């Protein structure tokens, strides 16, 4: 067995569902701990945060 460097993400259940959906396209979750915590691959953290931000912006109402 090989050790994998991970990062603990703390999020609400709604964001976690988005992350689980993103994980189906490209695997980055090491461990799903509970409703608010995920461990993801450390080398994927920046990409995941960037993609999550993009996804959350799609779901934000704007007055523009």
N, C-alpha and C positions, 0 to 999 in steps of 0.2 A: 504494500500500500504506500502511496506517495502523498506527502503533505501538500496542500494547496493553500496559498496565501489568500486570506479573505478579509472582507470589510463588513462590519455590522451596519445594516441599514435599519433605522427606526422610522416607521411610517404609519399612517392610519390605514384601516382596512380597505378603503376605496382605492388609495394609491397602490396598495399591495396587489389588488386585483389587476390593475394596469400593468404592474411589474410582472406578474405571473403570465399575463397575456404576451408581453414582450419577450419573456423567456421562451415561449413556444417557438418563436421565430429564430432566435439565436440564444443558446443556453449560456447563462451566466450565474444562475442561482446555485450555490453550493448546498445550502440547507435552509428550509422553511421552518423557523423555530416556533412561532405562534402568530396570533393575529396582527401583531405590530412589529415583528422582527424577522429580518432575512439576513443571511450571510451570502454575499456575492463575491465573485472572483475579484481580487484587488486590481488586476490589470484591466478590468472591464468597468471600473467605477465611473470614470470620466464619461465614457460612451453612454452608459446607462443613465447617468444624471442628465446628460444633454438630450437624449431621446425622450426621457420622461418629461423634461421641461417643455419640449416641443409638443408632446401629447397633451399635457395639461393646458397649454396655450390654445389648443384646438377646442378645448371644452370650456373656455372662459368667454363670457359674454362681453362684448365691447360696444361702446356707444358710437364708434367711428362710422 
